[in-house]
Amino acid sequence: MSSSLLRPKAPAAVQVLAVLRYVAEQAGPVAASIIARDVGLPRSTTYQLIAALVDDGFLVHLPEEQKYALGVTAHELGTGYSRQAPLQRIARHPLARLVGRTRRTAHLAVMHGRDVVYVIEERAPRQRPLVTDTGVRLPAHLTASGRAMMAQMDPAQVAALFPGPEAFTVRNDNGPQSLPALQDLLSRARSLGYAWEQDEITVGFSSVAVAVLDRERYPVASVTLTVSNRAFPPGGARRAKDAETAEERAMRIEDVAREWIPEVSRCAREISRRLGIRG
């Protein structure tokens, strides 16, 4: 870490955070001299900061190795972050505004292994319940939510998630059933800036999704909007006994994206900004 990053507005606070962040980023315990060198601080200052961090439990000294590692207080800080569910808190209002603008149901989902978990469902008024309720897990490769996140991952990471044919769950006889097919789909999603699915989760509904990125530009979540596949002509839908004669037409996913992706992208960008992404 360059010493130029240690801004002078609150030098002591900046320095102690730099030390703590550096230790947290290492694969194992680290010596004080290495911390001083890589953070760009004088050794005397580094030892003073380390002593304060050890006193408060943020670091622990390993005398046999003459190195330092994260302490219990740092762990408690991390679990406190999890308890406060910050991602849900950060995303809830932007998601509600998305639903208010579109009058369609929206979701926030996160990856969990090869699945996505829906952590927020913001249901639009008079919209039917969907299978993607809060807490529901679904195969990531079949959902717009999962595809949006995986499209922003390194292909090697995606390959590690799907090592063989048994990893590809089937639902409604749709979706990619091999790694090459999935990678091709993700490549197209990456080029377009959004992911989609149509009839793969709930027959008659399409979803479009955009990834939410953290300050390291890693996909930590995705914003998804779900809409009906059917568009009705002026004058409303007339229910016909025979579906073949119903005055409705199937919407192409391109039509769905053209209408709704600007709003979904706007919501995802707002959440990403709240998570600290720049640019």
C-alpha positions as CSV (number, residue, x, y, z in Angstrom):
1,M,0.0,0.0,0.0
2,S,1.4,3.3,-1.0
3,S,2.0,5.9,1.7
4,S,0.4,8.4,-0.6
5,L,-2.9,6.7,0.3
6,L,-2.6,7.8,3.9
7,R,-4.4,11.1,3.8
8,P,-3.6,13.7,6.4
9,K,-7.2,14.7,7.4
10,A,-7.3,12.2,10.4
11,P,-3.8,10.6,10.1
12,A,-4.0,8.4,13.2
13,A,-7.4,6.9,12.2
14,V,-6.3,6.5,8.6
15,Q,-3.0,4.8,9.7
16,V,-4.7,2.4,12.1
17,L,-7.3,1.4,9.5
18,A,-4.5,0.9,6.9
19,V,-2.7,-1.5,9.3
20,L,-5.9,-3.4,10.1
21,R,-7.0,-3.7,6.5
22,Y,-3.5,-4.9,5.5
23,V,-3.5,-7.7,8.1
24,A,-7.0,-8.7,7.1
25,E,-6.0,-9.0,3.4
26,Q,-3.1,-11.5,4.1
27,A,-3.4,-15.2,3.8
28,G,-1.8,-15.7,7.2
29,P,-0.1,-14.0,10.2
30,V,2.4,-11.3,9.3
31,A,5.4,-9.7,10.9
32,A,5.4,-6.1,12.1
33,S,8.3,-5.2,9.9
34,I,6.5,-6.4,6.8
35,I,3.4,-4.4,7.9
36,A,5.5,-1.3,8.2
37,R,7.2,-1.8,4.8
38,D,4.0,-2.6,2.8
39,V,1.8,0.0,4.5
40,G,4.5,2.6,4.2
41,L,4.8,3.7,7.8
42,P,7.8,4.2,10.1
43,R,8.5,1.2,12.2
44,S,8.0,3.1,15.5
45,T,4.5,4.3,14.3
46,T,3.6,0.8,13.2
47,Y,4.5,-0.8,16.5
48,Q,2.5,1.8,18.4
49,L,-0.6,1.2,16.2
50,I,-0.2,-2.6,16.5
51,A,0.1,-2.3,20.3
52,A,-3.2,-0.3,20.4
53,L,-4.9,-2.9,18.1
54,V,-3.7,-5.7,20.3
55,D,-4.9,-4.0,23.4
56,D,-8.4,-3.7,21.9
57,G,-8.4,-7.2,20.6
58,F,-8.4,-6.3,16.9
59,L,-5.0,-8.0,16.5
60,V,-3.4,-10.9,18.4
61,H,0.3,-11.4,18.8
62,L,1.7,-14.9,18.1
63,P,5.0,-14.9,20.1
64,E,6.3,-18.2,18.7
65,E,6.1,-16.8,15.2
66,Q,6.7,-13.2,16.0
67,K,3.8,-12.3,13.9
68,Y,0.3,-10.7,14.2
69,A,-3.1,-12.0,13.1
70,L,-6.7,-10.7,13.3
71,G,-8.2,-10.9,16.8
72,V,-11.5,-11.7,18.3
73,T,-12.7,-8.1,18.2
74,A,-12.2,-8.0,14.5
75,H,-14.3,-11.1,14.2
76,E,-17.0,-9.6,16.3
77,L,-17.0,-6.5,14.1
78,G,-17.5,-8.7,11.0
79,T,-20.3,-10.7,12.5
80,G,-21.9,-7.5,13.7
81,Y,-21.9,-6.3,10.0
82,S,-23.7,-9.6,9.1
83,R,-26.2,-9.2,11.9
84,Q,-27.2,-5.7,10.6
85,A,-27.9,-7.2,7.2
86,P,-26.4,-4.1,5.5
87,L,-27.0,-5.2,1.9
88,Q,-30.7,-5.5,2.5
89,R,-30.9,-2.2,4.3
90,I,-28.9,-0.5,1.5
91,A,-31.0,-2.0,-1.2
92,R,-34.5,-1.9,0.2
93,H,-35.4,1.7,-0.7
94,P,-33.9,1.7,-4.2
95,L,-35.8,-1.5,-4.9
96,A,-39.0,0.0,-3.6
97,R,-38.6,3.0,-5.9
98,L,-38.0,0.6,-8.8
99,V,-41.3,-1.1,-8.1
100,G,-43.0,2.3,-7.7
101,R,-41.7,3.4,-11.2
102,T,-42.4,0.2,-13.0
103,R,-45.4,-1.3,-11.1
104,R,-43.7,-4.7,-11.5
105,T,-42.3,-7.0,-8.9
106,A,-38.6,-6.7,-8.2
107,H,-36.1,-8.8,-6.2
108,L,-32.6,-8.7,-4.8
109,A,-30.7,-11.9,-4.9
110,V,-27.3,-13.1,-3.8
111,M,-25.2,-16.2,-4.8
112,H,-24.9,-19.1,-2.5
113,G,-22.8,-21.8,-4.2
114,R,-24.6,-22.8,-7.4
115,D,-27.8,-21.3,-6.2
116,V,-29.2,-17.8,-5.7
117,V,-31.1,-16.8,-2.6
118,Y,-33.7,-14.1,-2.8
119,V,-33.1,-11.7,0.1
120,I,-35.7,-9.1,-0.8
121,E,-39.0,-9.4,-2.7
122,E,-40.7,-6.1,-3.4
123,R,-44.1,-7.1,-4.8
124,A,-46.0,-4.7,-6.9
125,P,-49.7,-4.0,-6.2
126,R,-52.1,-6.4,-7.8
127,Q,-49.2,-8.6,-9.0
128,R,-49.6,-12.4,-8.5
129,P,-47.2,-14.0,-6.0
130,L,-44.1,-15.6,-7.6
131,V,-42.0,-18.6,-6.6
132,T,-39.1,-16.2,-6.0
133,D,-40.2,-15.2,-2.5
134,T,-37.8,-14.0,0.2
135,G,-35.6,-16.9,1.4
136,V,-36.2,-19.1,-1.7
137,R,-33.2,-20.8,-3.3
138,L,-33.1,-21.5,-7.0
139,P,-30.4,-22.8,-9.4
140,A,-28.4,-19.8,-10.4
141,H,-27.9,-21.0,-14.1
142,L,-31.7,-20.9,-14.6
143,T,-32.4,-17.5,-13.2
144,A,-31.8,-14.0,-14.6
145,S,-30.5,-13.1,-11.1
146,G,-27.8,-15.8,-11.1
147,R,-26.8,-15.2,-14.7
148,A,-26.4,-11.5,-14.1
149,M,-23.9,-12.1,-11.3
150,M,-22.1,-15.0,-13.0
151,A,-21.6,-12.9,-16.1
152,Q,-19.4,-10.6,-14.0
153,M,-17.4,-13.4,-12.6
154,D,-14.2,-14.9,-14.0
155,P,-15.0,-17.8,-16.3
156,A,-12.7,-20.0,-14.3
157,Q,-14.9,-19.3,-11.2
158,V,-18.0,-20.2,-13.0
159,A,-16.3,-23.4,-14.3
160,A,-15.5,-24.3,-10.7
161,L,-19.1,-23.9,-9.7
162,F,-20.3,-26.2,-12.5
163,P,-17.7,-29.0,-12.7
164,G,-19.9,-31.6,-14.5
165,P,-23.3,-32.4,-16.0
166,E,-24.8,-33.3,-12.6
167,A,-24.4,-29.6,-11.6
168,F,-27.1,-28.5,-14.2
169,T,-30.5,-28.8,-12.6
170,V,-33.5,-29.0,-15.0
171,R,-36.7,-27.0,-14.5
172,N,-39.5,-26.6,-17.0
173,D,-37.3,-28.3,-19.6
174,N,-35.4,-25.1,-20.2
175,G,-32.0,-23.5,-19.6
176,P,-28.3,-24.4,-20.3
177,Q,-27.3,-28.0,-19.6
178,S,-23.6,-27.8,-20.1
179,L,-20.7,-25.5,-19.2
180,P,-20.1,-24.3,-22.8
181,A,-23.8,-23.5,-23.2
182,L,-23.8,-21.6,-19.9
183,Q,-20.6,-19.7,-20.7
184,D,-22.0,-18.7,-24.1
185,L,-25.1,-17.4,-22.4
186,L,-23.0,-15.5,-19.9
187,S,-20.9,-14.0,-22.6
188,R,-23.9,-12.6,-24.3
189,A,-25.2,-11.2,-21.0
190,R,-21.9,-9.6,-20.4
191,S,-22.0,-7.9,-23.8
192,L,-25.5,-6.6,-23.3
193,G,-25.1,-5.5,-19.7
194,Y,-28.0,-7.6,-18.4
195,A,-29.2,-11.1,-18.1
196,W,-32.6,-12.7,-18.7
197,E,-34.8,-15.8,-18.5
198,Q,-38.1,-16.5,-20.1
199,D,-40.4,-19.4,-18.9
200,E,-37.4,-21.1,-17.2
201,I,-38.6,-20.4,-13.6
202,T,-42.3,-19.7,-13.9
203,V,-44.1,-20.4,-17.2
204,G,-45.7,-17.2,-18.6
205,F,-43.2,-14.8,-16.9
206,S,-39.9,-13.3,-18.0
207,S,-37.2,-11.7,-15.8
208,V,-34.4,-9.3,-16.6
209,A,-31.5,-8.6,-14.1
210,V,-28.5,-6.4,-13.6
211,A,-25.6,-7.2,-11.3
212,V,-24.8,-5.1,-8.2
213,L,-21.1,-4.5,-7.8
214,D,-19.1,-3.7,-4.7
215,R,-16.1,-1.3,-4.5
216,E,-13.9,-4.1,-5.9
217,R,-16.4,-4.5,-8.8
218,Y,-17.3,-8.0,-7.6
219,P,-20.9,-9.0,-8.2
220,V,-22.4,-9.2,-4.7
221,A,-26.0,-9.3,-5.7
222,S,-28.4,-8.6,-8.6
223,V,-31.6,-6.6,-9.1
224,T,-34.3,-8.5,-11.0
225,L,-37.6,-7.3,-12.5
226,T,-40.2,-10.0,-13.4
227,V,-43.0,-9.3,-15.9
228,S,-45.7,-11.2,-17.7
229,N,-44.7,-12.7,-21.1
230,R,-48.0,-11.7,-22.6
231,A,-48.8,-8.3,-24.1
232,F,-52.4,-7.4,-24.8
233,P,-53.7,-5.2,-27.6
234,P,-55.4,-1.9,-27.0
235,G,-58.8,-2.5,-25.4
236,G,-57.5,-5.0,-22.9
237,A,-57.3,-8.8,-22.8
238,R,-60.4,-10.8,-23.7
239,R,-60.2,-14.2,-22.2
240,A,-60.8,-16.8,-24.8
241,K,-61.7,-20.4,-24.2
242,D,-59.1,-21.4,-26.8
243,A,-55.6,-20.0,-26.0
244,E,-55.0,-20.0,-29.8
245,T,-57.6,-17.3,-30.3
246,A,-56.8,-15.1,-27.3
247,E,-56.0,-11.5,-28.2
248,E,-52.6,-11.6,-26.8
249,R,-49.1,-12.1,-28.2
250,A,-45.9,-13.5,-26.6
251,M,-43.4,-10.8,-25.9
252,R,-39.9,-11.3,-27.1
253,I,-37.3,-11.0,-24.4
254,E,-35.8,-8.2,-26.4
255,D,-39.0,-6.2,-26.0
256,V,-39.0,-6.9,-22.3
257,A,-35.4,-5.7,-22.0
258,R,-35.9,-2.6,-24.1
259,E,-38.8,-1.5,-21.9
260,W,-37.5,-2.3,-18.4
261,I,-33.7,-2.6,-18.4
262,P,-33.1,1.2,-18.1
263,E,-35.0,1.2,-14.8
264,V,-33.4,-2.0,-13.5
265,S,-29.9,-0.7,-14.4
266,R,-30.7,2.6,-12.7
267,C,-31.6,0.7,-9.5
268,A,-28.5,-1.6,-9.6
269,R,-26.2,1.4,-10.1
270,E,-27.7,3.2,-7.2
271,I,-27.1,0.2,-4.9
272,S,-23.6,-0.2,-6.2
273,R,-22.9,3.4,-5.5
274,R,-24.1,3.0,-1.9
275,L,-21.7,0.0,-1.6
276,G,-18.8,2.3,-2.5
277,I,-18.3,1.7,-6.2
278,R,-16.8,4.7,-8.1
279,G,-17.2,5.6,-11.7
